[in-house]
Amino acid sequence: MDSPAPLPSPVSTPTSRKEELRQTLRERRRRLSGQEQHTAAAALANQVLRWLQAAPDTGCIAAYLSVPPEPGTGELLPALTAAGYDVVVPVCEAQYQMSWVSWKPGVELAKSPRAPLWEPVGERRHFTAVMPFRLVLVPGLGMDVRGNRIGQGGGYYDRFLAQLRLEQPDADRLGYVYDEELLAPGIIETTPLDMPLNGVFTPSGLHSVG
């Protein structure tokens, strides 16, 4: 496994350190060229599809609709449905909860009233109505080698993952980030509300955590 990307250790309060880290990671993403984003998206899609070939053949796949310069899912999602997988993506609801809607190529999209992203139009279901999950792909700005993740700060995924841990504790919860966003331990400040993941996909491979 490649060495985690180093980042300077900020000083100040835990809350401000977390926001400073978010700004650093966002700026790093903004510097990626369109070609770099495309190359990474293709490599990430290949990593996920390769992993699925060896995974138990049960359950649907929870993915998400990426927004540049996030690690792209534009190649992954069509490849998943072409391979016969059932794919659901989240819709932001009130009180920082998420519903799940089936995704297929050509599905109608609408601008979310709660987040700067597009969401599919269709039947909204609680995650317990689409279980079991074969794979839950989790976006984030970065993740460390212990499974700690830093997101955009809304808390949608941490709330969902806390509920999922009770309903399907064996679900594979895997991050989806660029190689340089796999961070060394101690970089990401955590609280009891932060839900760790089982591992993380990067363009270079699937990295286990400990």
Protein Blocks (a to p, Z undefined) as FASTA:
>chain_A
ZZdddddddeddfklmmmmmmmmmmmmmmmpcfklmmmmmmmmmmmmmmmmmmpccedjd
dddddddfbdcfklmmmmmmmnopacddddddehhiacdddddehiacdddfkbccddde
dddddfklmmccfbdcdddfbdcfkopacdehnommmmmmmmmmmmmmmbccdddddfkl
pccehkaccdfklccdfbdcdfkbccddZZ
